[in-house]
C-alpha cells in the first residue's frame, strides 16, 4: 500500500485514463478526490466507490471560484493534499491551422492550459502552506514536435511543459515539486471510440517503433511511480511515454483520415 494515508486529487478522474488512475491510487491505500464536468459520471463514480475514501466533484476547471471551493472542501475533509494530477483535457476537431475556428481554439486553450494553471495555482498555494506536495500534469507528445491538424491541442500541451518547468523552479523551495508526462497514442481515454475500428488501431500502432498503442495500465503504473517517493528527485521534467514515436516522421492522422476523399 504505497499511498496509505495519502490524499490525491485528479481532474478528469471520473472516466477513461483519469478513472483508471483513481482506481489504482485507491488500491494503493490513498484517499482520492476526482473532478469531472458530467454530473452523471460524478454520481456514477461516487456510487461505484461508495465504500472507499473518495470525494467527487462536477466543477468546471476553468471556473476559478468553483475550483477554490473544491480545494476548500478537500482540505476540510482531509486536512491536506499530497498529490495533484492534472488529467482533464479536450481536443478540437482535426483541421488544418487556417481552418481552426476561434471558439474551438479558445475552448482548448481555456481547458487544457488555463484550467490546468488555475487548478495548479489554487492547490499549489495550499501545498506551499503545508510545505509539501507533488503535482503531475498530463501533457502530450504533440507538445514536443507539434502534429499536423492539432494546432490548438499541441500549443496547449506545450504550455503545460513550460508551466511545469517554471513552477518547479519557483515552488521547490517550499517543498512542492512538479513533473509532467507526455503520452503518445494510448489504447484508451480520448482514443477509446476509435479503438472499435481496426484500421485506426493499425494506424496508431504502426506509428510507434514498438509497434503498439500505449497500454493504459502501463501509463497508470508510471503515474504512480512519478507520485511516489522513489521519483521525488524528478522535478521540472517531462517524461515522454510514446513507445519511441516522438521525433520520427510518420503519416499525420489528418492525412490518414483524408485518404480517398
Secondary structure as UniProt FT lines:
FT   TURN            2..5
FT   STRAND          7..11
FT   TURN            12..14
FT   HELIX           16..27
FT   TURN            28..29
FT   STRAND          31..35
FT   HELIX           39..48
FT   TURN            49..51
FT   STRAND          54..57
FT   TURN            61..62
FT   HELIX           64..78
FT   STRAND          83..86
FT   HELIX           97..99
FT   HELIX           102..108
FT   HELIX           109..115
FT   HELIX           116..130
FT   STRAND          133..138
FT   HELIX           142..145
FT   TURN            148..149
FT   HELIX           151..171
FT   HELIX           172..174
FT   STRAND          176..183
FT   HELIX           189..196
FT   HELIX           198..206
FT   TURN            209..210
FT   HELIX           216..227
FT   HELIX           229..231
FT   TURN            232..233
FT   STRAND          238..241
FT   TURN            243..244
FT   TURN            246..247
FT   HELIX           253..257
FT   TURN            258..260
//
